[in-house]
């Protein structure tokens, strides 16, 4: 991994936190959805947010 500046690390932390928040919200919306297509839409969004978070975490590791 290349040396990252403090600002770059803060930006990554912000992005990771944002994806975590998005995942939680999308999962909650999916749990409340009564329409199957809407539920699937939010579940797909939650999964995508978690995958993006994992990619960023892997970059740091």
matplotlib code that plots the C-alpha trace (Angstrom):
import matplotlib.pyplot as plt

x = [0.0, 1.2, 1.8, -1.4, -1.7, -3.8, -6.3, -6.6, -7.1, -9.8, -11.5, -11.4, -12.8, -15.6, -16.4, -16.3, -18.6, -21.0, -21.2, -21.9, -24.7, -26.1, -26.1, -28.0, -30.6, -31.1, -31.5, -34.0, -36.0, -35.9, -37.2, -40.2, -41.0, -44.2, -43.7, -41.3, -39.6, -39.1, -37.6, -35.3, -34.2, -33.2, -31.6, -29.5, -28.5, -27.5, -25.4, -23.7, -22.9, -21.4, -19.3, -18.0, -17.1, -15.3, -13.2, -12.2, -11.3, -9.3, -7.4, -6.3, -5.4]
y = [0.0, 3.5, 5.9, 7.9, 11.4, 12.1, 13.8, 10.7, 8.5, 10.8, 10.7, 6.9, 6.8, 9.1, 6.9, 3.7, 5.2, 6.4, 3.0, 1.5, 4.0, 3.4, -0.4, 0.0, 2.3, 0.2, -2.9, -1.1, 0.1, -3.4, -4.9, -2.4, -2.8, -4.6, -4.7, -7.5, -5.4, -2.5, -4.9, -6.4, -3.0, -2.0, -5.3, -4.9, -1.4, -2.7, -5.5, -3.1, -0.7, -3.5, -4.7, -1.2, -0.9, -4.2, -3.1, 0.1, -1.9, -4.4, -1.5, -0.4, -3.9]
z = [0.0, -0.8, 2.0, 2.5, 3.9, 6.9, 4.6, 2.4, 5.5, 6.8, 3.4, 3.4, 6.9, 5.8, 2.7, 4.8, 7.4, 4.6, 3.1, 6.5, 7.1, 3.7, 4.3, 7.6, 6.1, 3.0, 5.1, 7.3, 4.2, 2.8, 6.1, 6.0, 2.3, 1.5, -2.3, -3.3, -6.0, -3.6, -1.0, -3.6, -4.7, -1.2, -0.5, -3.6, -2.5, 1.0, -0.5, -2.8, 0.0, 2.1, -0.9, -1.4, 2.2, 2.1, -0.9, 0.9, 4.0, 2.0, 0.5, 4.0, 5.1]

ax = plt.figure().add_subplot(projection="3d")
ax.plot(x, y, z, "-o")
ax.set_aspect("equal")
plt.show()
